Amino acid sequence: MSKKREHHKLFMVGSDAPFQFTEAYKSLRTNLEFLSATDDCKTILVTSSVPNEGKSNVSINLAITLADSGKRVVLVDCDMRKSVISRYLHIPRDHMGLTNTLTGKNRTQLANALVNYKDLGIVVLPVGTLPPNPSELLATKAMENTFEALKQVYDYIIVDTPPVSVVTDAAVLCKYADGALLVVRPGVTTIEGAQLSKKNLEAVNARILGVVMNGYNVKKPVRKMATTILILTGTAMTTQLERRAGVRHNEFATG
C-alpha cells in the first residue's frame, strides 16, 4: 500500500483500537470540555495545512469521543473540495447534504440531510453535491442559519474543512466557530506550511485552540516536528489548553 493511500485509511476509536490511540482522543476531549465549561467552546473547526494530514480522520474520532461522554454531537462536512467523510462513513454519494440545504428552499431539508449513527453516537451532516463556488456558498446567510439551527440541538458541532493553506474555505468558516484545531502530520507537514496556516487563521481572528499531531510514532519521536509545534504555539496555541488543563500538546498515534 502506498504512503498516500495509507493516509486515507480511517482509524476509528472503539474497543478494538489501541489503548494509546483511544487515550489520546480522551485527553483532547478533556481539554475541550474544560474550555467549553469556561469559554463556551462548542463549535470546533478542524483544519490542516495541506491534504493527507488526516484532518477528517481526526474530525470523525473527535466527534465519536465527545459523544461517548454523553454529549449530543453533530459532525458537519464542510469540505466542498475533496470530501472524504461520506466515503469513510459509507454515505451514498447521492445522499442530500449541506450544499443541498444551503441552496434549497425547503426548511425540512436540514433534518432530512442528517445521518444518525446510533452505533457511533453521532449525527453527520454530509457535504452533499459538490458546488462550483464553495467559498461563496459557505459565506451565505443560509450557512449562518444552518449553524444557528444546529446549535439549538447539539452540544458540540465538529466542522471538517479543507486545508487552510490551500483554499480560503476554512478561513471563511472561522466566523461560525468558537475555535479551531490545526492538524499536522510528521513527514507531511512542513514548518513553513504550518506557520502559513497559523498566519491565515490569525488573519481572520480565529481562536486557535491547539495543534493535533496526527500519525505520531511513539517509538520513533520526530524531534523536528515537535520543534515545529513549539514554534507555532508560543503563547497563541496550545498555551490556552496548557494553562487550563496543565497538559502539553496532544500527540496522536492515529495512523
Sequence and secondary structure as in RCSB ss.txt:
>XXXX:A:sequence
MSKKREHHKLFMVGSDAPFQFTEAYKSLRTNLEFLSATDDCKTILVTSSVPNEGKSNVSINLAITLADSGKRVVL
VDCDMRKSVISRYLHIPRDHMGLTNTLTGKNRTQLANALVNYKDLGIVVLPVGTLPPNPSELLATKAMENTFEAL
KQVYDYIIVDTPPVSVVTDAAVLCKYADGALLVVRPGVTTIEGAQLSKKNLEAVNARILGVVMNGYNVKKPVRKM
ATTILILTGTAMTTQLERRAGVRHNEFATG
>XXXX:A:secstr
  HHHHHT     STTS HHHHHHHHHHHHHHHHHHHHH   EEEEEESSTTS HHHHHHHHHHHHHTTT  EEE
EE   SS  HHHHTT  TTS  HHHHHH   TTHHHHH EEETTTTEEEE   S  S HHHHHTSHHHHHHHHHH
HTT SEEEEE   TTT SHHHHHGGG SEEEEEE TTT  HHHHHHHHHHHHHTT  EEEEEETT  TTS  HHH
HHHHHHHHTTTSTHHHHHHH    EE    
